[in-house]
Amino acid sequence: MQIMITNLPPDTTVDSVTELLHKDLGLHAAHDITLAPGLGERIAALFRLDAGDAAVHAVIEKLNGHHWQGHTLGASHASMFKE
């Protein structure tokens, strides 16, 4: 399933999102991370998580409101995108 993280800092890279997900949050099943630059100030990232609905919901809850590099993150299902 895909999850979108919003309100990332402008200097966010795929490597920094990987570090956030894998090292900071322990989400080693997260993969296929891509960035959407938005308007240059609020970057969004999309990633896949090979997990069931309950686990995906828990990850979204963990990411929503998470403070990272001076930003409060948002997260949601990204099922409207092609998987």
Summary of the structure (lengths in Angstrom):
residues: 83
radius of gyration: 11.5
end to end distance: 7.4
largest distance: 32.7
contacts: 223
relative contact order: 0.31
helix: 27%
strand: 35%
